[in-house]
Amino acid sequence: MLRLEEVSSGYEEGLNVLRGVSVHVKQGAVTCLLGSNGAGKTTLMKTVVHLVKPRSGKIFFDGMRIDQERTHEIVRRGVSVVPEGRRLFPKLTVEENLRIGAYVDRDAGMIQGRMHQIYEIFPILKERIHQLSGTLSGGEQGMLSIARALMSRPKIILFDEPSLGLAPLIVNRVIKTISQINQAGTTVLLIEQNAVKALSIASYGYVLQKGEIVAEDTPERLRQTEVIRSAYLRA
């Protein structure tokens, strides 16, 4: 569904952050991209949706080349993002944040129906419907960020560090929710530092270091590689 071929990108006139990165995300699967701080994970996500312009290489989504398209055009194709740090509008209510997630649609009835579906997945958000998002707990903000991404009816969701800054119990809940969203039919690219959690729900994974893919394989085989064992699975 999503394919990056030898993609390089960076900021302004500086050096490339990504260097010749190739990643394939199969339709209906959870694919994880592991990497430490500064590896280039967020840059990759931004490059896919053209918040960072690729300098070379090609990006395909659903069989169509998208690396020359604008961000809103890519979103309309069915790409949604849950950004690092959630990036909610803190002075808007839960409901207002959700409606912003559906900005590509104009059918009020369809939007309302989607919100009812969201509240079935996240009942706590229904209880907080009129509460300002900036006053929610960290876990609730994480749920709202995911819910907002679902409002556009995406074919694929790119999750950028969804476990960052959350308590272990909340991390487990978020990972379970991502798995459930995938099982309901949405393809997932999970960008994470938490290798244990990411590999527990992924069917394939990549490891990004200093802007380059240094390993890729199934979760079972990746767990046995030295790069994963030394960087992520040490006692």
VOMAR-543307 format. One line per field, with one value per residue: residue in three letters; residue number from 0; x, y, z of N, C-alpha, C in turn. Coordinates in pm, 1 decimal, m for minus. Layout:
// residues N
res ALA_...
n NUM_...
nxx X_...
nyy Y_...
nzz Z_...
caxx X_...
cayy Y_...
cazz Z_...
cxx X_...
cyy Y_...
czz Z_...
This chain:
// residues 235
res MET_LEU_ARG_LEU_GLU_GLU_VAL_SER_SER_GLY_TYR_GLU_GLU_GLY_LEU_ASN_VAL_LEU_ARG_GLY_VAL_SER_VAL_HIS_VAL_LYS_GLN_GLY_ALA_VAL_THR_CYS_LEU_LEU_GLY_SER_ASN_GLY_ALA_GLY_LYS_THR_THR_LEU_MET_LYS_THR_VAL_VAL_HIS_LEU_VAL_LYS_PRO_ARG_SER_GLY_LYS_ILE_PHE_PHE_ASP_GLY_MET_ARG_ILE_ASP_GLN_GLU_ARG_THR_HIS_GLU_ILE_VAL_ARG_ARG_GLY_VAL_SER_VAL_VAL_PRO_GLU_GLY_ARG_ARG_LEU_PHE_PRO_LYS_LEU_THR_VAL_GLU_GLU_ASN_LEU_ARG_ILE_GLY_ALA_TYR_VAL_ASP_ARG_ASP_ALA_GLY_MET_ILE_GLN_GLY_ARG_MET_HIS_GLN_ILE_TYR_GLU_ILE_PHE_PRO_ILE_LEU_LYS_GLU_ARG_ILE_HIS_GLN_LEU_SER_GLY_THR_LEU_SER_GLY_GLY_GLU_GLN_GLY_MET_LEU_SER_ILE_ALA_ARG_ALA_LEU_MET_SER_ARG_PRO_LYS_ILE_ILE_LEU_PHE_ASP_GLU_PRO_SER_LEU_GLY_LEU_ALA_PRO_LEU_ILE_VAL_ASN_ARG_VAL_ILE_LYS_THR_ILE_SER_GLN_ILE_ASN_GLN_ALA_GLY_THR_THR_VAL_LEU_LEU_ILE_GLU_GLN_ASN_ALA_VAL_LYS_ALA_LEU_SER_ILE_ALA_SER_TYR_GLY_TYR_VAL_LEU_GLN_LYS_GLY_GLU_ILE_VAL_ALA_GLU_ASP_THR_PRO_GLU_ARG_LEU_ARG_GLN_THR_GLU_VAL_ILE_ARG_SER_ALA_TYR_LEU_ARG_ALA
n 0_1_2_3_4_5_6_7_8_9_10_11_12_13_14_15_16_17_18_19_20_21_22_23_24_25_26_27_28_29_30_31_32_33_34_35_36_37_38_39_40_41_42_43_44_45_46_47_48_49_50_51_52_53_54_55_56_57_58_59_60_61_62_63_64_65_66_67_68_69_70_71_72_73_74_75_76_77_78_79_80_81_82_83_84_85_86_87_88_89_90_91_92_93_94_95_96_97_98_99_100_101_102_103_104_105_106_107_108_109_110_111_112_113_114_115_116_117_118_119_120_121_122_123_124_125_126_127_128_129_130_131_132_133_134_135_136_137_138_139_140_141_142_143_144_145_146_147_148_149_150_151_152_153_154_155_156_157_158_159_160_161_162_163_164_165_166_167_168_169_170_171_172_173_174_175_176_177_178_179_180_181_182_183_184_185_186_187_188_189_190_191_192_193_194_195_196_197_198_199_200_201_202_203_204_205_206_207_208_209_210_211_212_213_214_215_216_217_218_219_220_221_222_223_224_225_226_227_228_229_230_231_232_233_234
nxx 82.5_195.4_494.0_829.7_1100.5_1433.2_1456.1_1560.3_1586.4_1565.9_1617.3_1574.7_1869.4_2045.2_2230.4_2124.2_1875.0_1741.2_1870.8_1865.1_1644.3_1442.9_1127.6_862.8_520.3_281.5_m54.1_m313.4_m154.6_46.4_324.1_635.8_861.9_1160.2_1373.9_1618.6_1627.8_1676.6_1726.5_1586.0_1321.6_1080.3_1122.0_1098.5_824.4_715.0_809.7_669.3_411.8_465.4_536.2_796.0_1002.3_1088.3_1418.2_1525.2_1447.2_1143.8_795.2_521.5_170.2_m90.7_m57.4_m17.6_199.9_313.8_496.9_524.7_298.9_80.0_32.2_m242.6_m360.4_m250.1_m354.6_m624.2_m617.6_m614.4_m433.0_m339.7_m223.0_m88.7_61.5_385.5_380.5_116.9_m16.5_m261.2_m538.0_m532.3_m708.1_m949.9_m1248.6_m1302.5_m1484.9_m1460.6_m1193.6_m1213.6_m1384.3_m1221.0_m1048.5_m1199.1_m1195.2_m1173.6_m1411.2_m1752.4_m2003.1_m2236.1_m2396.3_m2257.4_m2020.4_m2113.1_m2205.5_m1961.8_m1842.2_m1998.9_m1916.5_m1653.0_m1687.8_m1778.8_m1552.3_m1381.2_m1504.3_m1454.5_m1401.0_m1646.3_m1760.3_m1609.6_m1675.1_m1732.3_m1518.0_m1217.0_m941.9_m685.2_m701.2_m724.3_m610.3_m281.6_m308.1_m570.9_m546.8_m382.2_m560.7_m751.5_m599.3_m552.8_m818.4_m892.3_m737.7_m867.2_m1103.0_m1096.8_m1142.3_m918.5_m705.5_m460.2_m273.6_m21.4_162.1_338.7_561.1_366.4_369.5_523.1_613.6_406.8_253.1_337.2_104.8_m82.8_48.2_29.4_m244.8_m273.9_m122.0_m270.1_m506.8_m419.6_m363.6_m621.8_m747.3_m609.4_m687.7_m948.6_m928.9_m761.4_m455.8_m130.1_150.6_382.6_575.5_833.8_1019.4_997.7_1072.2_995.1_713.6_626.9_713.9_556.5_307.6_349.1_386.2_602.5_921.1_1139.1_1463.6_1591.0_1878.9_2067.0_1954.5_1946.7_1833.9_1912.5_1848.2_1601.6_1315.5_1108.8_930.2_1011.8_1263.3_1398.0_1421.1_1630.7_1851.9_2166.2_2165.1_1914.4_1907.0_2120.9_2063.2_1796.6_1692.9_1833.2_1898.3
nyy m121.5_124.6_257.0_331.0_422.3_425.8_679.4_1004.8_1279.8_1603.8_1900.3_2235.0_2376.1_2195.7_1889.5_1565.5_1404.6_1162.4_891.4_736.0_560.1_273.8_142.7_m83.2_m111.2_m338.8_m387.7_m393.8_m476.5_m447.4_m260.7_m195.1_70.0_104.3_296.9_507.0_826.2_1091.6_932.9_966.4_904.8_1059.2_1242.2_1075.7_1011.8_1269.8_1317.8_1135.1_1247.7_1485.1_1706.7_1742.8_1786.5_1538.7_1477.8_1303.2_987.2_781.9_782.3_578.8_536.4_319.3_231.2_463.1_730.2_961.9_1150.4_1400.4_1532.8_1756.3_1805.8_1801.0_1671.4_1419.8_1335.6_1322.5_1100.6_899.2_881.3_910.1_1070.3_1018.1_1229.9_1272.4_1351.2_1411.4_1662.1_1810.3_2047.8_2246.3_2433.1_2379.0_2179.9_1823.9_1727.4_1926.2_1894.8_1640.5_1692.5_1850.7_1658.3_1543.8_1710.5_1680.4_1591.6_1678.0_1599.9_1623.1_1438.6_1197.9_1255.9_1284.1_1024.3_890.1_993.4_880.3_615.7_643.2_706.3_464.8_311.3_455.8_512.5_686.6_930.0_1016.9_1080.1_1301.0_1490.7_1769.5_1878.6_2068.8_1984.3_2022.1_1982.4_1717.3_1393.2_1242.8_990.4_1004.4_1211.2_1085.1_890.1_1060.8_1176.5_956.3_896.9_1127.9_1098.4_879.3_988.8_1075.2_857.3_681.8_490.3_410.6_455.4_651.5_616.7_809.3_760.1_676.2_584.2_753.5_918.2_815.5_634.3_293.1_123.4_266.5_272.1_2.5_m8.4_168.4_40.9_m192.6_m82.7_18.2_m223.9_m330.2_m144.8_m197.7_m465.4_m419.4_m335.0_m124.6_m25.5_m5.1_194.6_184.1_387.3_377.5_385.1_200.7_m103.5_m358.4_m344.9_m256.8_m462.0_m663.9_m648.9_m617.3_m732.2_m715.3_m554.4_m263.0_m122.2_187.2_379.1_664.3_779.3_574.3_253.5_m21.1_m275.2_m524.3_m732.0_m1014.1_m989.5_m1197.5_m1276.4_m1032.8_m982.9_m1144.8_m1032.6_m864.2_m584.8_m516.5_m655.7_m541.6_m268.4_m236.1_m446.0_m497.4_m602.9
nzz 0.0_77.2_m41.1_m29.0_m223.2_m232.0_m102.1_m25.6_196.0_358.9_560.7_463.9_343.5_437.8_520.5_399.6_589.4_570.7_385.7_99.7_159.6_167.3_205.5_251.0_294.1_353.9_239.8_477.7_686.2_991.7_998.6_1138.2_1221.4_1358.8_1571.5_1727.4_1907.2_1681.2_1463.7_1232.9_1204.4_1239.5_1036.7_816.2_828.8_790.2_534.8_379.9_379.5_261.9_415.9_452.4_180.9_m50.2_m172.3_m348.1_m503.9_m490.0_m395.0_m338.7_m311.4_m267.8_m527.8_m673.0_m760.3_m520.8_m435.8_m543.0_m482.4_m296.1_60.1_148.2_m65.5_m50.5_193.6_123.0_m37.2_144.3_353.3_685.1_986.2_1309.3_1501.9_1662.9_2006.5_2002.9_1933.8_1957.6_1951.5_2206.9_2319.9_2213.4_2218.4_2282.5_2091.5_1892.5_1813.2_1698.3_1481.4_1324.7_1234.1_1035.9_817.9_543.2_450.9_365.5_426.4_662.3_798.9_761.3_892.6_1154.7_1200.7_1193.7_1418.9_1618.3_1589.9_1667.8_1937.5_2030.2_2013.8_2179.3_2458.7_2672.4_2556.7_2471.9_2714.3_2769.0_2584.5_2566.5_2688.9_2715.9_2513.9_2605.7_2876.0_2923.1_3039.2_2985.6_2866.6_2770.6_2587.7_2403.6_2307.2_2189.2_1986.3_1820.4_1758.6_1620.7_1389.9_1277.2_1193.0_930.1_777.9_700.0_476.4_552.1_852.1_990.5_1268.2_1489.1_1725.6_1936.0_2199.5_2346.4_2639.5_2793.9_3065.8_3153.7_3168.9_3019.6_2776.7_2701.5_2656.2_2443.0_2242.4_2215.1_2116.3_1867.3_1740.9_1728.7_1559.5_1324.8_1283.9_1219.7_964.4_879.8_743.7_895.0_973.5_1209.0_1392.2_1610.5_1924.8_2119.0_2098.9_2188.7_2231.2_1977.1_1802.2_1897.9_1778.7_1511.2_1169.3_1012.1_1016.1_1026.5_1083.4_1157.8_1137.4_1182.5_953.3_767.3_653.0_841.5_906.1_835.5_866.8_966.1_1282.8_1458.2_1359.8_1363.1_1636.1_1701.7_1588.6_1610.7_1614.3_1715.1_1959.2_2100.8_2108.8_2189.1_2344.9_2572.1_2906.6
caxx 0.0_287.2_626.7_935.5_1210.2_1558.1_1417.1_1646.7_1521.5_1624.2_1558.0_1636.2_1985.7_2137.6_2255.2_2009.4_1846.6_1719.6_1964.4_1837.9_1559.4_1338.6_1037.1_738.5_413.5_179.6_m192.9_m375.2_m55.7_115.7_468.5_697.3_989.8_1226.5_1491.7_1639.4_1615.7_1769.1_1750.1_1519.6_1188.1_979.6_1148.4_1039.3_680.0_686.6_840.1_558.1_297.7_518.5_571.7_935.7_1007.5_1195.1_1516.9_1543.4_1368.3_1002.3_701.9_396.7_63.3_m203.9_m25.3_1.2_314.5_262.8_603.0_513.6_169.5_74.7_m10.2_m386.9_m393.1_m210.6_m454.4_m747.4_m599.4_m638.0_m319.8_m362.1_m105.5_m95.3_196.6_454.5_334.8_m28.6_m43.8_m401.9_m566.5_m564.9_m817.5_m1071.7_m1305.4_m1283.4_m1566.0_m1404.7_m1074.2_m1257.0_m1439.1_m1106.4_m996.8_m1285.1_m1207.8_m1178.0_m1549.4_m1850.4_m2131.2_m2253.5_m2450.6_m2151.4_m1927.2_m2177.0_m2202.7_m1825.0_m1816.9_m2062.7_m1828.1_m1536.3_m1725.9_m1788.9_m1414.5_m1323.9_m1617.6_m1413.6_m1407.4_m1785.6_m1781.2_m1532.4_m1704.5_m1729.4_m1400.8_m1103.7_m846.5_m565.8_m722.5_m731.5_m489.5_m194.1_m367.2_m690.2_m499.6_m337.1_m680.4_m811.3_m514.6_m582.6_m956.1_m893.3_m684.0_m967.5_m1217.7_m1086.7_m1159.6_m794.5_m665.1_m339.3_m239.1_118.1_172.4_473.8_592.9_243.9_391.8_615.5_569.2_291.8_278.1_334.1_m31.6_m145.4_116.1_m33.1_m378.1_m257.9_m76.2_m386.1_m598.9_m362.3_m384.8_m764.6_m773.6_m556.5_m773.4_m1073.1_m906.4_m675.1_m311.9_m59.1_296.0_406.1_709.6_849.1_1143.0_966.5_1079.4_921.5_571.7_603.6_730.8_453.4_187.9_387.7_415.3_732.3_981.9_1261.3_1541.3_1650.5_1989.5_2134.9_1895.4_1957.2_1779.9_2025.0_1796.4_1458.4_1279.7_993.1_960.5_1084.4_1402.9_1459.0_1455.7_1755.9_1962.7_2251.0_2128.5_1798.5_1941.5_2212.6_2009.8_1660.4_1648.3_1926.3_1834.6
cayy 0.0_238.9_211.9_429.6_365.7_503.0_816.7_1092.1_1407.8_1678.4_2030.0_2353.7_2349.3_2111.2_1753.9_1475.9_1329.5_1028.5_865.2_614.8_472.3_196.1_78.7_m131.7_m138.9_m418.7_m356.8_m472.8_m521.0_m352.9_m256.3_m102.9_133.6_126.8_382.9_591.3_969.7_1141.4_836.2_1012.6_844.4_1162.1_1296.9_982.9_1032.7_1399.0_1307.8_1062.7_1338.8_1604.1_1817.8_1757.2_1751.4_1444.3_1529.8_1200.7_867.7_783.0_733.8_533.7_496.9_255.2_219.8_594.2_805.3_1076.9_1236.2_1534.9_1588.1_1836.6_1730.5_1776.3_1573.9_1288.9_1302.8_1283.6_965.4_802.5_875.4_988.7_1071.9_1047.9_1285.6_1266.4_1454.1_1422.0_1783.7_1847.6_2189.5_2238.1_2522.3_2329.6_2064.7_1692.1_1720.3_2015.7_1829.4_1531.7_1748.9_1894.8_1537.5_1508.2_1831.0_1648.2_1557.0_1785.5_1538.0_1635.4_1313.9_1099.0_1293.9_1252.1_879.0_849.1_1029.9_777.7_499.7_677.0_698.0_323.1_264.4_530.5_564.8_794.9_1055.6_1061.4_1143.9_1425.6_1552.9_1915.9_1918.8_2116.7_1874.2_2050.6_1943.6_1571.3_1323.5_1202.8_876.1_1049.7_1287.5_986.1_833.9_1163.1_1192.1_842.3_913.2_1234.8_1040.1_788.7_1063.3_1094.7_725.5_655.6_355.7_383.4_552.8_656.9_650.8_855.6_749.2_689.0_548.3_850.1_994.3_755.4_530.9_158.6_71.4_338.7_224.8_m125.3_19.3_230.5_m63.0_m280.2_m7.8_18.8_m358.0_m344.2_m63.1_m274.6_m583.1_m371.3_m313.2_m11.2_m53.4_74.3_208.8_220.3_441.1_362.8_347.5_86.8_m218.5_m472.1_m325.5_m247.6_m593.6_m755.8_m644.2_m600.2_m851.4_m691.0_m437.5_m202.2_m47.7_306.8_438.7_773.8_805.8_461.7_126.0_m110.3_m411.5_m544.7_m874.0_m1042.7_m962.7_m1308.5_m1272.5_m907.5_m995.3_m1219.1_m959.3_m795.3_m443.5_m506.4_m706.4_m452.2_m133.1_m227.9_m557.0_m521.6_m610.4
cazz 0.0_81.8_m82.1_m45.5_m300.8_m232.1_m71.2_53.8_225.4_469.0_589.4_406.2_259.3_512.8_472.7_402.2_712.2_516.6_276.6_23.6_240.9_100.5_301.1_190.8_390.8_286.9_270.8_582.8_785.0_1078.1_973.6_1234.2_1190.7_1486.8_1566.5_1844.9_1881.0_1581.1_1356.4_1111.2_1196.7_1216.4_903.4_719.8_831.1_728.1_393.0_316.6_359.2_194.8_504.2_412.5_38.7_m85.2_m266.6_m450.5_m477.8_m524.2_m293.9_m398.0_m220.1_m335.1_m669.3_m735.8_m710.2_m444.9_m380.8_m598.0_m444.7_m174.6_177.9_153.7_m168.8_2.9_295.2_53.2_m90.8_250.4_445.7_805.6_1073.4_1452.2_1517.3_1792.0_2098.6_1984.8_1855.5_1961.8_1970.3_2350.0_2359.9_2151.0_2288.3_2222.0_1970.6_1791.0_1760.4_1611.2_1357.6_1244.7_1169.6_922.5_735.0_400.8_418.3_378.8_458.0_806.9_851.2_761.3_999.1_1281.7_1213.7_1225.2_1558.3_1700.7_1584.9_1749.9_2078.3_2064.4_2033.0_2292.9_2535.5_2761.1_2481.1_2474.2_2844.5_2771.2_2455.6_2574.0_2767.1_2636.8_2498.8_2684.9_3016.2_2930.9_3083.9_2875.0_2798.7_2698.6_2472.0_2306.6_2244.4_2104.1_1868.5_1733.8_1712.7_1519.2_1266.3_1221.8_1142.8_785.3_716.2_626.0_435.9_629.6_955.2_1032.9_1409.7_1520.7_1868.8_2017.0_2340.0_2407.8_2755.8_2859.9_3166.1_3093.8_3156.0_2909.2_2655.8_2666.0_2604.4_2311.6_2149.2_2190.9_2030.6_1732.7_1687.0_1698.1_1441.3_1212.5_1262.3_1160.2_822.1_846.9_739.2_995.5_984.8_1348.4_1410.0_1755.3_1992.6_2204.4_2008.3_2243.3_2203.5_1832.6_1740.9_1946.5_1693.6_1370.9_1089.7_951.0_1077.1_976.2_1181.9_1098.4_1213.5_1115.0_823.8_675.5_698.9_871.1_921.7_811.7_870.4_1050.1_1424.0_1519.2_1317.9_1408.1_1778.4_1713.8_1528.8_1707.6_1622.9_1802.9_2093.1_2170.7_2123.0_2239.3_2429.4_2683.1_3038.9
cxx 85.7_427.1_719.6_1051.7_1327.8_1533.9_1521.8_1574.8_1590.6_1559.8_1642.0_1755.5_2087.4_2157.4_2126.7_1996.4_1820.6_1809.6_1932.1_1751.1_1453.1_1258.4_909.8_640.0_302.4_40.0_m245.8_m281.8_m19.4_264.7_528.3_831.4_1052.7_1347.7_1499.4_1615.8_1719.4_1794.8_1688.8_1377.7_1080.3_998.5_1088.8_888.3_643.2_712.6_727.3_442.9_341.2_523.9_721.1_945.2_1120.0_1289.3_1548.4_1463.8_1222.4_918.7_570.6_297.2_m52.1_m182.8_1.1_123.1_266.7_370.8_603.6_381.3_180.0_9.9_m159.1_m432.0_m360.0_m309.3_m584.0_m737.6_m620.9_m523.0_m349.0_m243.6_m147.4_43.6_254.4_406.2_187.8_m74.4_m193.5_m415.4_m617.7_m681.6_m948.3_m1119.7_m1270.2_m1359.4_m1507.6_m1277.7_m1111.2_m1308.6_m1327.2_m1046.4_m1075.0_m1296.0_m1215.6_m1319.5_m1640.5_m1988.6_m2149.5_m2304.4_m2345.2_m2050.8_m1984.9_m2178.2_m2065.4_m1790.8_m1881.5_m1976.5_m1705.1_m1569.4_m1748.1_m1651.0_m1353.6_m1437.0_m1580.6_m1420.9_m1550.1_m1818.1_m1714.2_m1566.3_m1693.8_m1609.0_m1289.7_m996.8_m720.0_m578.6_m735.8_m602.5_m406.4_m252.0_m488.7_m652.2_m449.6_m454.0_m744.1_m730.7_m539.3_m722.3_m965.4_m842.2_m786.4_m1083.7_m1214.4_m1104.2_m1034.9_m780.2_m541.2_m321.4_m91.1_120.8_317.1_492.8_467.8_262.2_473.1_549.2_451.5_335.1_264.3_194.5_m103.7_m82.9_52.9_m169.6_m370.5_m216.7_m190.2_m485.3_m549.0_m383.0_m530.3_m803.3_m725.0_m645.3_m906.8_m1054.2_m814.9_m527.9_m238.8_91.0_322.2_551.8_736.0_994.2_1122.7_958.5_996.3_773.8_543.6_612.1_623.1_329.2_221.5_405.2_549.0_788.5_1109.3_1331.3_1614.4_1758.9_2057.3_2087.1_1902.4_1893.6_1896.4_1979.6_1648.6_1430.3_1149.4_1029.6_1043.5_1233.1_1471.8_1501.3_1589.4_1876.7_2039.7_2208.7_2008.8_1835.8_2027.3_2148.8_1876.2_1623.0_1745.8_1852.3_1862.3
cyy 126.2_189.1_331.2_361.4_462.0_651.2_886.4_1224.6_1473.8_1815.1_2142.2_2314.1_2258.7_1975.5_1672.8_1409.1_1183.8_1009.7_730.6_514.2_404.8_120.4_38.8_m166.2_m213.5_m379.8_m451.9_m514.6_m408.5_m366.0_m156.6_m52.5_172.1_217.3_469.4_737.8_1012.6_1047.4_880.0_961.3_948.1_1226.9_1206.6_1002.2_1163.4_1396.9_1237.7_1157.4_1476.3_1727.4_1845.0_1706.1_1651.7_1502.3_1430.5_1077.8_886.4_728.8_700.3_500.5_441.5_252.3_350.0_665.2_934.3_1174.8_1376.6_1602.0_1670.0_1757.7_1700.3_1677.8_1432.2_1242.5_1255.9_1143.3_857.9_783.0_965.5_970.9_1095.6_1098.3_1264.8_1381.5_1488.6_1544.1_1815.1_1999.8_2205.1_2324.3_2489.6_2206.0_1934.9_1684.6_1807.6_1957.3_1717.3_1585.0_1800.7_1775.1_1497.0_1622.1_1800.5_1612.0_1676.9_1732.5_1534.1_1506.0_1205.5_1127.7_1257.0_1101.5_827.5_881.7_928.7_650.5_521.3_660.9_553.8_264.3_326.3_591.7_682.1_929.2_1107.5_1131.8_1281.6_1516.2_1705.3_1968.1_1966.0_2007.3_1895.7_2011.1_1792.7_1514.6_1284.7_1088.0_915.2_1132.1_1193.4_923.1_933.2_1183.0_1078.7_857.2_1019.5_1182.4_949.7_862.8_1084.8_964.2_683.8_509.6_312.2_493.2_538.5_704.2_687.2_858.4_759.6_656.2_652.2_923.7_936.2_651.1_392.9_102.2_136.4_297.3_94.4_m103.6_78.5_127.1_m158.2_m212.8_m4.3_m116.6_m378.6_m264.4_m136.0_m394.2_m544.6_m330.1_m199.3_m53.6_42.4_74.5_265.2_259.7_451.9_346.3_222.0_m38.8_m335.5_m460.7_m324.7_m384.6_m691.8_m755.8_m632.9_m734.7_m837.6_m562.8_m392.8_m131.9_65.0_360.1_543.8_790.8_693.1_336.8_29.6_m254.3_m412.0_m694.1_m889.7_m1013.2_m1073.0_m1303.8_m1144.2_m915.8_m1065.0_m1145.2_m882.2_m649.3_m423.3_m547.1_m607.3_m315.3_m127.0_m332.7_m590.1_m520.9_m484.0
czz 0.0_50.6_m100.0_m117.1_m304.1_m205.4_15.5_75.4_343.2_477.8_528.9_319.4_328.5_448.8_477.4_537.8_676.1_396.1_212.4_96.1_153.5_205.6_227.2_301.6_318.4_332.4_377.4_695.0_881.8_1049.0_1071.0_1182.4_1323.2_1468.5_1690.4_1809.0_1778.0_1465.6_1224.5_1096.3_1165.2_1080.3_796.8_712.5_760.3_578.1_318.0_285.8_307.4_285.3_494.0_268.9_12.1_m189.0_m377.2_m409.1_m513.3_m407.9_m363.8_m287.9_m301.0_m486.8_m741.9_m674.6_m644.4_m401.3_m438.7_m559.7_m316.6_m61.4_177.1_47.3_m122.3_109.4_229.8_m6.1_16.2_345.9_565.2_899.5_1218.3_1490.1_1656.1_1880.6_2084.1_1905.8_1846.6_1967.2_2113.4_2393.6_2287.5_2225.6_2216.8_2090.0_1859.1_1730.1_1664.4_1477.4_1266.5_1170.5_1046.9_821.7_585.7_356.3_438.7_418.0_609.8_869.4_861.2_873.2_1135.2_1305.6_1250.2_1369.8_1653.4_1704.0_1672.6_1898.0_2123.5_2090.3_2158.2_2375.9_2625.9_2688.9_2473.8_2605.5_2850.2_2651.9_2456.8_2653.4_2673.8_2631.6_2581.1_2830.2_3032.2_2987.1_2961.9_2795.3_2716.3_2575.4_2362.6_2232.9_2148.2_1976.5_1768.5_1673.9_1602.9_1385.4_1199.0_1156.9_990.6_708.2_636.8_583.0_514.6_733.6_988.4_1178.1_1441.6_1672.4_1957.5_2164.6_2416.6_2524.1_2831.0_2962.0_3101.8_3072.9_3037.8_2776.2_2608.8_2602.5_2464.0_2207.0_2115.6_2097.8_1886.8_1665.5_1647.1_1573.9_1316.0_1181.0_1200.2_1013.9_782.8_851.0_832.4_968.8_1123.3_1366.7_1559.9_1798.4_2076.6_2118.5_2057.9_2208.2_2054.1_1766.5_1784.5_1858.0_1544.8_1301.1_1017.2_1010.7_1009.5_1091.1_1109.6_1190.7_1127.6_971.0_723.4_736.7_717.8_892.7_886.9_810.7_947.4_1195.7_1488.9_1484.7_1362.6_1554.2_1798.5_1656.3_1635.4_1724.2_1715.3_1945.8_2169.5_2198.5_2195.6_2343.7_2541.3_2815.9_3118.1
